[in-house]
Amino acid sequence: MNQNIRTFFFLASGVLLLTAAIFNFKSDQKKFPRVKEAYTEKEKITTTQLAAKGIKTSEAVQLYILAFKEESMIELWAKNNNTKIFQLVDSFEVCSMSGNIGPKREQGDRQVPEGFYHIDRFNPSSNFHLSLGINYPNTSDKIRSKASNLGGNIFIHGSCVSIGCMAITDEQIKKLYIYCVEAYSGGQTKIPVTILPARLTTSNYNRLVKRMPEQKELWTELQSAYSIFNTTKKLPAISFLETGRHTVQRSEN
């Protein structure tokens, strides 16, 4: 067997293993008591809310999570893979969140991050009922922070208590967790999460930049993404630069 064939079989085996892991993800999650309970209580509700927007749970679903710190609100947008436009399907009030506007820059600052992230882990046995991990620190955070310890373990979770995370009620996290399990099981292994200081309308942006001019670069990039999504209902294309900044463009898809 030559090297090219061996490489092909190695890559094909890796794809099959990943596909199997994704395929089994939902059934594995439902083995945990809290996830099983969430599905028993909330699956019909989540399916109904998606269906009300014409989103079929029989087909792969993609999610986009938008979080607004000043408004203490998390929005869940969704679409099927074969459609282009996201629709707002649910929203969750943040009942506990520490810190102020502005990004997280070090361990112990009690800040909720701001920027472009994704869900990178599911915790079905969380100390805070259920929790969804956010990939803080991201590439930009690592470049922009001068701290030796940036911290970590940032989650959206239940229990209405938080130090640097975004907490919603147990009843709400049950729904959000189901939405995310369904999306992951359908192949969306990185559910995008954009965390903003506020709804970045022009007036809010100007007000916040006047208050914290040192955050103008980050907030300008976040406002661009917010504006693109509000206008097109499509995910903006985000690239991380070596400087810690981002390019934000309209998606071609």
Steps between C-alpha positions, in 0.01 A plus 500: 500500500660830394516814714211677324264206556604472865439872546158471337392215726633684807302812415190300410517315832526832684193635321303185581594520868400867517172429322424216739576722800264769372232243414514354852524836675129547568445148630810529719380831643155359578660239724557779753201553732475878459516483122243220495277713722549802275390304195197361683388847608613729219552312174143561381533872577829539312371303202185714489697826515722390213202380297327835549783652296489228236813331633484122474653288774505207258779686317830635633458823696758777535499742793642843572509637854509875562555629853449861609655587835335835569155362418567171687363308204598196294340451159488168317482513122459191282463369147515174310821425310327536164373853573699821517311722743511466879183562699457591865349196671555562871644744753623457855530759773836493676408495868856526635814645342798655674722784383430792269517578131842439350689180419649246737877537515624298798420239761293639786377820332141364523435616144289322241699486173412702192577386148453214257484154656339159464360227723790261557365260764183370662479426872196285582602468866581863573499650848262750338247246368610490134770707335636589157868593484630797301847486345642789699779603466481511123785597267430872537482484881839329518660774291325802651541405865827575675412287803693184580175320586197579284266271690252264339203274570243745367155349458138570430335306781203470735454569872489883477839554664813611318857622530608580145241278331149563367237330714141435400234304686504121513180491295660714230832315487305179441366648176825658386691180573255296288529744209879469513501121531275478195724733296817316602341164416416639157864585434542854636794425728583869553188697587597868462450733795548876471508688830444875475507774765152607385283510191746699293272747331675818392382688809603221739836461329575873524393509864714202598809613307478839670489320833782253423703627202766234558252239374424678173685252276322192637162669515534630143555143382210373709276777368590406142401139567181608677404729210569236235292238680215742570489595133551163331405243769810311384809427706777753435835359390748553785877463471749531786809708423850476648448839665205372702255688283239349268385542145121501481333456162168401351478130433490398134273204579 
